[in-house]
């Protein structure tokens, strides 16, 4: 064992660090060639980090399903969601997930982050077994991310982190290093650095690594910047989080557990699930990077974490959970059923449209027209003659003048459109608003607005279409010249009325002959015939009017139904069907969101 260590020591001391530093010093002279040389020396493979991956695990397969659902969700929602920021965040998660899954699955990228003076660079060097990252009292010490890879093939991952070749290192080759094969450790600048570029490095790399080791010290473990800006927003990433209390050598032995308990309390308040008692969650431990106390335990945990090769999947899943939580208000309203246009809303919409086109009034007019036609057919000839005479002189009568005035009201006056037309348009608009509100009830705000806009767009030409229906169908049933169909009993009624008329005529002629002296005077028979004809004619007309009530009512109801159905069909085609299509699209995207959010409430990724 000592011989192996000696050989490893000999190999380490053969000038690797010196060569790396000399290469860094010659960067200005031979930038590209030296970067390639350093990348070769640092173990970066020529394959760009893309190495063959084993068959995906069940977790990886479930993640793929969720990512596909999110991709479809973003595509379906692109033109419907007003909050573009949330969709942009979801698109970023998709891009980063695709980029990470396209790189090596055999490597686990772990960042070491912490505040100024927490000792993260010392811990980084201690895990690597050699002085890689500079340490000292000068603050900030680390100005740019530095990477240390325990195996080849991580070049693509480091390129993604934008870590140049001169800042890529290899650890000391020892027996302990073999347990960390596949680990890529990144030392970050101080997260509370006064230099803005340093904080930008931290934020950029933290969004791309597979896991994070947060290093805190006994003095600043409750720092507000750490908890409010980083730990709390990343509470859902508990499974890929390590929280290390460094510098425990500065605390009394009995104070270490107290500080660790207080740290766990703060983490619990941040919403981070703690991995205790074999439960999944964040790992919390104390160590001293300066003395080495607890570093071996952390190395063992990182080795086990790396060998599992599931950190990248868990990190992407946590990012996906976070994106799904932000998207939730756009797709889900708690306590509301699935939205739909109910039968009551449909019936009310059709009733309002029927009222706008005057379906009921048209039905009454059709009924009156039927009864009027029946009265003309079954009335006495004298009454029909009188009605003909009235119709000839109608324009000179008050009724004719009223009809002309009614015709004049059908056109717009000089002050604007007809009041009745405005009222009908307002009824249509009110009907559209009512059914849109009913359909949008229970929808998230963006989708509710999309439903209302769809209804408004469909109703732009609806009043004109209803006017055309009212003109065509309404005129067809109410025009005076349009004769309703006659029932089978009308010929018998006409014959009966003709017989009553003949009785009157025959009786009158008989009585006239008697008066002239041509016939024998017998007053009673002709008078009885004339009385029978005179009384029988109105009786026949009255009986026909009773018999005509039922057919006239049915004719009016049929006319009203046809006008109502035509108005309802127009409203369905222009308003209800587009709104129903919008609701169907919402149900589709909600199903996709349910697939995205599947498993998002697990304790292993976030604490509700």
C-alpha positions as CSV (number, residue, x, y, z in Angstrom):
1,X,0.0,0.0,0.0
2,X,2.8,2.4,0.8
3,X,4.6,1.5,-2.4
4,X,1.4,2.3,-4.3
5,X,1.2,5.6,-2.5
6,X,4.9,6.3,-3.2
7,X,4.4,5.6,-6.9
8,X,1.3,7.9,-6.9
9,X,3.3,10.5,-5.1
10,X,6.1,10.2,-7.7
11,X,3.6,10.5,-10.5
12,X,2.0,13.5,-8.9
13,X,5.3,15.3,-8.3
14,X,6.5,14.8,-11.9
15,X,5.5,18.3,-12.8
16,X,1.8,18.2,-13.6
17,X,0.9,21.3,-11.6
18,X,4.0,23.0,-12.8
19,X,3.2,22.2,-16.4
20,X,-0.4,23.4,-15.9
21,X,0.8,26.7,-14.4
22,X,3.4,27.2,-17.2
23,X,0.7,26.5,-19.7
24,X,-1.5,29.1,-18.0
25,X,1.3,31.6,-18.2
26,X,1.7,31.0,-21.9
27,X,-2.0,31.4,-22.6
28,X,-1.5,34.9,-24.0
29,X,1.1,33.6,-26.5
30,X,-0.4,30.4,-27.7
31,X,-4.0,30.6,-26.6
32,X,-5.7,28.0,-28.6
33,X,-2.9,25.4,-28.7
34,X,-2.4,25.8,-24.9
35,X,-6.1,25.4,-24.1
36,X,-6.1,22.2,-26.1
37,X,-3.0,20.9,-24.3
38,X,-4.4,21.7,-20.9
39,X,-7.7,20.1,-21.9
40,X,-5.8,17.0,-22.8
41,X,-3.8,17.0,-19.6
42,X,-6.9,17.6,-17.5
43,X,-8.5,14.4,-18.8
44,X,-11.0,16.0,-21.2
45,X,-12.0,13.4,-23.7
46,X,-12.0,14.1,-27.4
47,X,-15.6,12.9,-27.6
48,X,-16.9,16.2,-26.2
49,X,-18.3,14.6,-23.1
50,X,-20.7,12.4,-25.1
51,X,-20.2,8.8,-24.1
52,X,-22.5,5.8,-24.6
53,X,-25.1,5.7,-21.8
54,X,-26.6,2.6,-20.2
55,X,-30.3,1.8,-20.7
56,X,-32.4,4.5,-19.0
57,X,-33.7,3.8,-15.5
58,X,-37.4,4.0,-14.6
59,X,-36.8,7.4,-13.1
60,X,-35.2,8.6,-16.4
61,X,-38.1,7.1,-18.4
62,X,-40.6,8.9,-16.3
63,X,-38.6,12.1,-16.6
64,X,-38.7,11.7,-20.4
65,X,-42.5,11.4,-20.4
66,X,-42.8,14.6,-18.3
67,X,-40.4,16.5,-20.5
68,X,-42.4,15.5,-23.6
69,X,-45.6,16.6,-21.9
70,X,-44.0,19.9,-21.0
71,X,-42.9,20.4,-24.6
72,X,-46.4,19.8,-25.9
73,X,-47.8,22.0,-23.1
74,X,-45.6,24.9,-24.1
75,X,-46.5,24.4,-27.8
76,X,-50.3,24.4,-27.1
77,X,-50.1,27.3,-24.8
78,X,-47.9,29.6,-26.7
79,X,-50.8,31.6,-28.3
80,X,-53.1,31.4,-25.3
81,X,-51.0,32.3,-22.2
82,X,-50.5,36.0,-21.5
83,X,-47.8,35.4,-19.0
84,X,-44.9,34.8,-21.4
85,X,-42.4,34.8,-18.5
86,X,-43.6,31.5,-17.1
87,X,-43.5,29.9,-20.6
88,X,-40.0,31.2,-21.1
89,X,-38.9,29.6,-17.8
90,X,-40.5,26.3,-18.9
91,X,-38.7,26.6,-22.3
92,X,-35.4,27.2,-20.5
93,X,-36.0,24.1,-18.4
94,X,-36.6,22.1,-21.6
95,X,-33.4,23.5,-23.3
96,X,-31.2,22.8,-20.3
97,X,-32.7,19.3,-19.8
98,X,-32.0,18.5,-23.5
99,X,-28.5,19.9,-23.2
100,X,-27.7,17.9,-20.0
101,X,-29.2,14.7,-21.3
102,X,-27.2,15.0,-24.4
103,X,-24.0,14.9,-22.4
104,X,-22.3,12.3,-20.3
105,X,-24.5,10.4,-18.0
106,X,-21.5,8.8,-16.3
107,X,-20.4,12.0,-14.7
108,X,-22.0,13.9,-11.8
109,X,-21.2,17.7,-11.7
110,X,-21.2,19.0,-8.1
111,X,-20.6,22.7,-7.3
112,X,-19.2,23.9,-4.0
113,X,-20.8,27.2,-3.1
114,X,-20.6,29.4,-0.1
115,X,-20.2,32.9,1.3
116,X,-17.0,34.8,1.8
117,X,-14.7,33.1,4.3
118,X,-16.7,29.9,4.6
119,X,-13.7,27.8,3.6
120,X,-15.2,26.3,0.4
121,X,-11.9,26.5,-1.5
122,X,-10.1,24.8,1.3
123,X,-12.7,22.0,1.2
124,X,-12.3,21.8,-2.5
125,X,-8.6,21.3,-2.2
126,X,-9.1,18.8,0.6
127,X,-11.4,16.6,-1.5
128,X,-9.0,16.8,-4.4
129,X,-6.0,16.0,-2.3
130,X,-3.9,18.8,-3.7
131,X,-3.8,22.6,-3.7
132,X,-5.8,23.5,-6.8
133,X,-7.9,26.5,-5.7
134,X,-6.1,29.4,-4.1
135,X,-6.9,30.1,-0.4
136,X,-5.9,32.9,1.9
137,X,-7.1,35.9,3.8
138,X,-7.5,38.0,0.7
139,X,-11.2,38.4,-0.3
140,X,-12.5,37.3,-2.7
141,X,-10.0,34.6,-3.3
142,X,-11.8,32.6,-6.1
143,X,-12.5,34.9,-9.0
144,X,-13.8,32.3,-11.5
145,X,-15.2,28.7,-11.3
146,X,-12.4,26.0,-11.2
147,X,-13.2,22.4,-12.0
148,X,-11.6,19.1,-10.9
149,X,-12.6,15.9,-12.8
150,X,-11.9,12.5,-11.4
151,X,-12.2,10.8,-14.8
152,X,-12.0,11.5,-18.5
153,X,-14.9,12.4,-20.8
154,X,-16.2,15.5,-19.0
155,X,-15.2,18.0,-21.5
156,X,-18.7,18.6,-22.8
157,X,-20.0,19.2,-19.3
158,X,-17.3,21.7,-18.6
159,X,-17.8,23.4,-21.9
160,X,-21.4,23.8,-20.9
161,X,-20.3,25.4,-17.7
162,X,-18.0,27.7,-19.7
163,X,-15.0,26.7,-17.7
164,X,-11.9,27.3,-19.8
165,X,-9.2,24.7,-20.2
166,X,-6.7,26.5,-18.0
167,X,-9.1,26.2,-15.1
168,X,-9.7,22.4,-15.4
169,X,-7.7,20.1,-13.1
170,X,-7.3,16.5,-12.1
171,X,-7.1,15.3,-8.5
172,X,-4.2,13.6,-6.8
173,X,-4.1,10.0,-7.9
174,X,-4.7,8.0,-4.6
175,X,-6.6,5.0,-3.7
176,X,-9.4,7.2,-2.3
177,X,-9.7,9.0,-5.7
178,X,-11.0,5.8,-7.3
179,X,-14.2,6.0,-5.2
180,X,-14.9,9.4,-6.7
181,X,-14.6,8.3,-10.3
182,X,-17.2,10.2,-12.4
183,X,-17.2,13.2,-10.1
184,X,-16.7,16.7,-11.5
185,X,-16.2,19.1,-8.7
186,X,-16.5,22.9,-9.3
187,X,-15.3,25.5,-6.9
188,X,-17.4,28.7,-7.2
189,X,-16.7,32.3,-6.3
190,X,-18.3,33.8,-3.2
191,X,-22.0,34.1,-3.6
192,X,-21.9,37.4,-1.6
193,X,-18.9,38.8,-3.4
194,X,-18.7,42.6,-3.9
195,X,-17.8,41.9,-7.5
196,X,-20.8,41.6,-9.7
197,X,-19.1,39.3,-12.2
198,X,-18.4,36.8,-9.4
199,X,-22.1,36.6,-8.4
200,X,-23.0,36.1,-12.1
201,X,-20.7,33.2,-12.3
202,X,-22.3,31.6,-9.2
203,X,-25.9,32.1,-10.5
204,X,-25.0,30.8,-14.0
205,X,-23.2,27.6,-12.8
206,X,-25.7,26.8,-10.1
207,X,-28.4,26.6,-12.7
208,X,-26.5,24.0,-14.7
209,X,-24.8,21.6,-12.2
210,X,-26.3,18.4,-11.0
211,X,-25.8,19.0,-7.3
212,X,-24.6,21.6,-4.8
213,X,-22.5,21.4,-1.7
214,X,-23.4,24.5,0.4
215,X,-20.5,25.4,2.7
216,X,-21.4,27.5,5.8
217,X,-19.4,28.5,8.8
218,X,-20.4,28.9,12.4
219,X,-20.6,32.7,12.1
220,X,-22.6,33.1,8.9
221,X,-24.7,29.9,8.6
222,X,-27.9,32.0,9.1
223,X,-26.9,34.6,6.6
224,X,-30.0,36.1,4.9
225,X,-28.5,36.2,1.4
226,X,-27.8,32.5,1.5
227,X,-31.2,31.5,2.7
228,X,-33.4,34.0,0.9
229,X,-31.7,34.1,-2.4
230,X,-30.5,30.5,-2.8
231,X,-31.6,27.9,-0.3
232,X,-35.3,28.9,-0.1
233,X,-35.9,29.2,-3.9
234,X,-34.1,25.8,-4.4
235,X,-36.0,24.1,-1.6
236,X,-37.4,21.6,-4.2
237,X,-33.8,20.4,-5.0
238,X,-33.3,18.8,-1.6
239,X,-32.2,15.4,-3.0
240,X,-29.3,17.0,-4.8
241,X,-28.3,19.3,-1.9
242,X,-25.5,19.0,0.7
243,X,-25.2,21.5,3.5
244,X,-21.8,21.4,5.2
245,X,-21.0,23.2,8.4
246,X,-17.3,24.0,8.0
247,X,-14.8,25.1,10.6
248,X,-16.3,23.0,13.4
249,X,-12.8,22.9,14.9
250,X,-13.4,26.5,16.0
251,X,-16.4,25.4,18.2
252,X,-16.4,23.7,21.5
253,X,-17.3,20.0,21.3
254,X,-20.7,20.5,22.9
255,X,-21.6,23.4,20.7
256,X,-21.2,21.6,17.3
257,X,-24.5,19.6,17.7
258,X,-26.3,22.8,18.9
259,X,-25.2,24.7,15.8
260,X,-26.1,21.8,13.5
261,X,-29.5,21.5,15.1
262,X,-30.1,25.2,14.6
263,X,-28.9,24.9,11.0
264,X,-31.4,22.1,10.4
265,X,-34.1,24.3,11.9
266,X,-33.3,27.1,9.5
267,X,-33.3,24.6,6.6
268,X,-36.7,23.3,7.7
269,X,-38.1,26.8,7.7
270,X,-36.7,27.3,4.2
271,X,-38.9,24.3,3.1
272,X,-35.9,21.9,2.5
273,X,-36.6,18.3,3.3
274,X,-33.9,16.8,5.4
275,X,-32.5,13.4,4.6
276,X,-32.6,11.9,8.0
277,X,-33.7,8.4,9.2
278,X,-33.2,7.0,5.7
279,X,-35.6,9.5,4.2
280,X,-34.7,11.3,0.9
281,X,-33.7,14.9,1.3
282,X,-30.8,17.2,1.9
283,X,-27.7,15.9,3.7
284,X,-26.4,18.0,6.6
285,X,-23.1,17.3,8.3
286,X,-20.3,19.2,10.1
287,X,-16.6,19.0,9.2
288,X,-13.4,20.9,9.2
289,X,-11.7,21.2,5.9
290,X,-8.6,22.6,7.6
291,X,-8.0,19.6,10.0
292,X,-9.7,17.0,7.8
293,X,-12.3,16.1,10.4
294,X,-15.5,14.9,8.7
295,X,-14.0,15.3,5.2
296,X,-13.7,11.5,4.8
297,X,-17.4,11.2,5.5
298,X,-18.3,13.8,2.9
299,X,-16.0,12.1,0.4
300,X,-17.7,8.8,1.0
301,X,-21.2,10.4,0.6
302,X,-20.1,12.1,-2.6
303,X,-18.6,8.8,-3.9
304,X,-21.9,7.0,-3.2
305,X,-23.9,9.9,-4.7
306,X,-21.7,9.8,-7.9
307,X,-21.9,6.1,-8.3
308,X,-25.7,6.1,-8.3
309,X,-25.5,8.2,-11.5
310,X,-29.0,9.6,-10.9
311,X,-28.1,13.1,-9.8
312,X,-28.7,14.7,-13.3
313,X,-32.1,13.0,-13.5
314,X,-33.1,14.2,-10.0
315,X,-31.8,17.7,-10.7
316,X,-33.9,18.0,-13.9
317,X,-36.9,16.5,-12.1
318,X,-36.6,19.2,-9.4
319,X,-36.3,21.9,-12.1
320,X,-39.4,20.4,-13.7
321,X,-41.2,20.4,-10.4
322,X,-40.3,24.0,-9.9
323,X,-41.5,25.0,-13.4
324,X,-44.7,23.1,-12.9
325,X,-45.4,24.9,-9.7
326,X,-44.9,28.2,-11.4
327,X,-47.2,27.2,-14.2
328,X,-49.9,25.9,-12.0
329,X,-51.9,29.2,-11.7
330,X,-52.1,29.2,-15.5
331,X,-53.8,25.8,-15.8
332,X,-55.4,24.9,-12.5
333,X,-58.0,26.6,-10.3
334,X,-58.4,24.8,-7.0
335,X,-61.8,23.6,-6.1
336,X,-63.3,24.2,-9.6
337,X,-64.7,21.4,-11.8
338,X,-63.7,20.9,-15.4
339,X,-65.1,23.9,-17.4
340,X,-67.8,23.3,-19.9
341,X,-70.9,25.0,-21.5
342,X,-73.7,23.6,-19.5
343,X,-77.2,22.8,-20.8
344,X,-78.6,25.7,-18.8
345,X,-76.2,28.1,-20.4
346,X,-76.8,26.8,-23.8
347,X,-80.6,27.0,-23.4
348,X,-80.3,30.6,-22.0
349,X,-78.1,31.6,-24.9
350,X,-80.6,30.2,-27.5
351,X,-83.5,31.8,-25.7
352,X,-81.7,35.2,-25.8
353,X,-81.0,34.8,-29.5
354,X,-84.6,33.8,-30.2
355,X,-85.7,36.9,-28.4
356,X,-83.3,39.0,-30.4
357,X,-84.7,37.8,-33.7
358,X,-88.3,38.0,-32.4
359,X,-89.1,34.3,-32.7
360,X,-92.0,34.5,-30.3
361,X,-93.5,37.5,-32.0
362,X,-93.1,35.9,-35.4
363,X,-94.9,32.8,-34.1
364,X,-97.8,34.9,-32.9
365,X,-97.9,36.7,-36.2
366,X,-97.9,33.4,-38.1
367,X,-100.7,32.2,-35.9
368,X,-102.7,35.3,-36.6
369,X,-102.0,35.0,-40.3
370,X,-103.3,31.4,-40.3
371,X,-106.5,32.4,-38.4
372,X,-107.0,35.4,-40.7
373,X,-106.6,33.2,-43.8
374,X,-109.1,30.8,-42.3
375,X,-111.5,33.6,-41.6
376,X,-111.2,34.7,-45.2
377,X,-111.9,31.2,-46.5
378,X,-114.7,30.4,-44.2
379,X,-116.3,33.8,-43.7
380,X,-119.6,34.9,-45.3
381,X,-119.3,36.4,-48.9
382,X,-120.7,39.7,-47.6
383,X,-118.0,39.9,-45.0
384,X,-115.3,39.0,-47.5
385,X,-116.7,41.6,-49.8
386,X,-116.5,44.2,-47.1
387,X,-112.9,43.2,-46.3
388,X,-112.0,43.5,-49.9
389,X,-113.5,47.0,-50.0
390,X,-111.5,48.0,-46.8
391,X,-108.3,46.7,-48.3
392,X,-108.9,48.9,-51.4
393,X,-109.3,52.0,-49.4
394,X,-106.8,51.1,-46.6
395,X,-104.2,53.8,-47.4
396,X,-106.9,56.4,-46.8
397,X,-107.9,55.0,-43.4
398,X,-106.3,55.4,-40.1
399,X,-105.2,51.7,-40.1
400,X,-103.5,52.3,-43.5
401,X,-101.7,55.3,-42.2
402,X,-100.6,53.3,-39.1
403,X,-99.3,50.5,-41.5
404,X,-97.4,53.1,-43.5
405,X,-95.9,54.5,-40.2
406,X,-94.9,51.0,-39.2
407,X,-93.2,50.6,-42.5
408,X,-91.4,53.8,-42.0
409,X,-90.1,52.8,-38.6
410,X,-88.2,49.9,-40.4
411,X,-85.6,52.4,-41.7
412,X,-83.1,54.4,-39.8
413,X,-84.0,58.0,-38.9
414,X,-81.8,61.0,-39.3
415,X,-80.6,60.8,-35.7
416,X,-79.3,57.2,-35.8
417,X,-80.4,53.6,-36.2
418,X,-83.7,52.3,-35.1
419,X,-84.1,51.9,-31.4
420,X,-85.5,48.5,-31.8
421,X,-82.5,47.4,-33.8
422,X,-80.1,48.8,-31.2
423,X,-82.1,46.8,-28.5
424,X,-81.7,43.6,-30.5
425,X,-78.0,44.1,-30.9
426,X,-77.6,44.8,-27.2
427,X,-79.5,41.6,-26.6
428,X,-77.2,39.6,-28.8
429,X,-74.1,41.1,-27.1
430,X,-75.6,40.4,-23.7
431,X,-76.3,36.8,-24.7
432,X,-72.7,36.4,-25.9
433,X,-71.2,37.9,-22.7
434,X,-73.4,35.7,-20.5
435,X,-72.5,32.4,-22.3
436,X,-68.8,33.4,-22.3
437,X,-68.8,34.1,-18.6
438,X,-70.6,30.8,-18.0
439,X,-68.0,28.9,-20.1
440,X,-65.1,30.8,-18.5
441,X,-66.2,30.1,-14.9
442,X,-63.6,27.9,-13.2
443,X,-60.9,28.7,-15.8
444,X,-57.5,30.3,-14.9
445,X,-57.4,34.0,-15.9
446,X,-55.4,33.6,-19.2
447,X,-57.7,30.8,-20.4
448,X,-60.9,32.7,-19.2
449,X,-59.8,35.7,-21.2
450,X,-59.1,33.5,-24.2
451,X,-62.6,32.1,-24.0
452,X,-64.1,35.5,-23.8
453,X,-62.1,36.8,-26.7
454,X,-63.1,33.8,-28.8
455,X,-66.8,34.4,-28.1
456,X,-66.4,38.1,-28.9
457,X,-64.6,37.3,-32.2
458,X,-67.4,34.9,-33.2
459,X,-70.1,37.3,-32.4
460,X,-68.7,40.2,-34.5
461,X,-71.1,39.4,-37.4
462,X,-73.7,37.6,-35.4
463,X,-76.3,40.5,-35.2
464,X,-76.2,40.9,-39.0
465,X,-76.6,37.2,-39.5
466,X,-79.6,37.1,-37.2
467,X,-81.1,40.1,-39.0
468,X,-80.9,38.2,-42.2
469,X,-82.6,35.2,-40.6
470,X,-85.3,37.4,-39.2
471,X,-85.8,39.0,-42.6
472,X,-86.0,35.7,-44.6
473,X,-87.8,33.4,-42.2
474,X,-89.7,36.0,-40.3
475,X,-91.1,37.6,-43.5
476,X,-91.9,34.1,-44.8
477,X,-94.3,33.5,-42.0
478,X,-95.7,37.0,-41.4
479,X,-96.1,38.4,-44.9
480,X,-99.8,39.0,-45.7
481,X,-99.5,37.5,-49.2
482,X,-98.1,34.2,-47.9
483,X,-101.0,31.9,-47.5
484,X,-100.6,29.2,-44.8
485,X,-101.5,25.6,-45.8
486,X,-105.2,24.7,-45.6
487,X,-106.5,21.7,-43.6
488,X,-108.6,19.1,-45.2
489,X,-111.9,20.3,-43.6
490,X,-111.7,23.7,-45.3
491,X,-113.5,22.7,-48.5
492,X,-116.4,21.3,-46.4
493,X,-116.6,24.6,-44.5
494,X,-116.5,26.6,-47.8
495,X,-119.3,24.4,-49.2
496,X,-121.3,24.9,-46.0
497,X,-120.8,28.6,-46.2
498,X,-121.8,28.6,-49.9
499,X,-124.9,26.6,-49.0
500,X,-125.9,29.2,-46.4
501,X,-125.4,31.9,-49.0
502,X,-127.5,30.0,-51.5
503,X,-130.3,29.7,-48.9
504,X,-130.2,33.4,-48.4
505,X,-130.3,34.1,-52.1
506,X,-133.0,31.5,-52.7
507,X,-135.1,32.8,-49.9
508,X,-134.7,36.3,-51.1
509,X,-135.7,35.5,-54.6
510,X,-138.7,33.5,-53.4
511,X,-139.8,36.4,-51.2
512,X,-139.3,38.9,-54.0
513,X,-141.4,36.7,-56.4
514,X,-144.2,36.8,-53.8
515,X,-144.0,40.5,-53.4
516,X,-144.1,41.0,-57.2
517,X,-147.1,38.6,-57.4
518,X,-145.4,36.1,-59.6
519,X,-145.5,33.4,-56.8
520,X,-148.2,32.4,-54.4
521,X,-147.9,34.4,-51.3
522,X,-146.4,32.2,-48.5
523,X,-144.2,34.3,-46.4
524,X,-143.1,31.8,-43.8
525,X,-141.0,29.4,-46.0
526,X,-138.8,32.1,-47.7
527,X,-138.4,34.0,-44.5
528,X,-137.3,30.8,-42.7
529,X,-134.8,30.0,-45.5
530,X,-133.4,33.6,-45.4
531,X,-133.1,33.4,-41.6
532,X,-131.5,30.0,-41.8
533,X,-128.9,31.4,-44.3
534,X,-128.3,34.6,-42.4
535,X,-127.9,32.8,-39.1
536,X,-126.1,29.8,-40.5
537,X,-123.4,31.7,-42.2
538,X,-122.0,33.3,-39.0
539,X,-122.5,30.0,-37.2
540,X,-120.4,28.3,-39.8
541,X,-117.7,31.0,-39.5
542,X,-117.8,30.8,-35.7
543,X,-117.4,27.0,-35.8
544,X,-114.6,27.3,-38.3
545,X,-112.8,29.8,-36.0
546,X,-113.1,27.4,-33.1
547,X,-111.7,24.6,-35.3
548,X,-108.9,26.8,-36.6
549,X,-107.4,27.6,-33.1
550,X,-105.5,24.4,-32.8
551,X,-104.0,24.3,-36.3
552,X,-103.3,28.1,-36.1
553,X,-101.5,27.6,-32.8
554,X,-99.5,24.7,-34.1
555,X,-98.6,26.7,-37.3
556,X,-97.4,29.6,-35.1
557,X,-95.4,27.3,-32.9
558,X,-93.8,25.6,-35.9
559,X,-92.8,29.0,-37.3
560,X,-91.4,30.1,-34.0
561,X,-89.5,26.8,-33.7
562,X,-88.0,27.2,-37.2
563,X,-86.9,30.7,-36.5
564,X,-85.5,29.7,-33.1
565,X,-83.6,26.8,-34.5
566,X,-82.1,29.0,-37.3
567,X,-81.0,31.6,-34.7
568,X,-79.6,28.8,-32.4
569,X,-77.8,27.2,-35.3
570,X,-76.2,30.5,-36.2
571,X,-75.2,31.1,-32.6
572,X,-73.7,27.6,-32.3
573,X,-71.7,27.9,-35.4
574,X,-70.3,31.4,-34.6
575,X,-70.0,31.3,-30.8
576,X,-70.7,28.0,-29.0
577,X,-68.6,25.8,-31.2
578,X,-65.5,28.1,-31.1
579,X,-65.8,28.4,-27.4
580,X,-66.2,24.6,-27.0
581,X,-63.1,24.2,-29.1
582,X,-61.2,26.5,-26.8
583,X,-62.4,24.6,-23.8
584,X,-61.3,21.3,-25.5
585,X,-57.9,22.8,-26.0
586,X,-57.8,23.8,-22.4
587,X,-58.7,20.3,-21.3
588,X,-55.9,19.0,-23.5
589,X,-53.3,21.3,-22.0
590,X,-54.5,20.6,-18.5
591,X,-54.0,16.9,-19.2
592,X,-50.5,17.7,-20.4
593,X,-49.9,19.8,-17.3
594,X,-51.1,16.9,-15.1
595,X,-48.5,14.7,-16.8
596,X,-45.8,17.4,-16.2
597,X,-46.7,17.8,-12.6
598,X,-47.0,14.0,-11.9
599,X,-44.8,13.3,-8.9
600,X,-44.2,16.9,-8.3
601,X,-45.5,16.8,-4.7
602,X,-43.2,14.1,-3.5
603,X,-41.4,14.8,-0.2
604,X,-38.2,13.8,-1.9
605,X,-38.2,16.9,-4.0
606,X,-40.1,19.5,-2.1
607,X,-41.9,19.9,1.2
608,X,-45.5,21.1,0.8
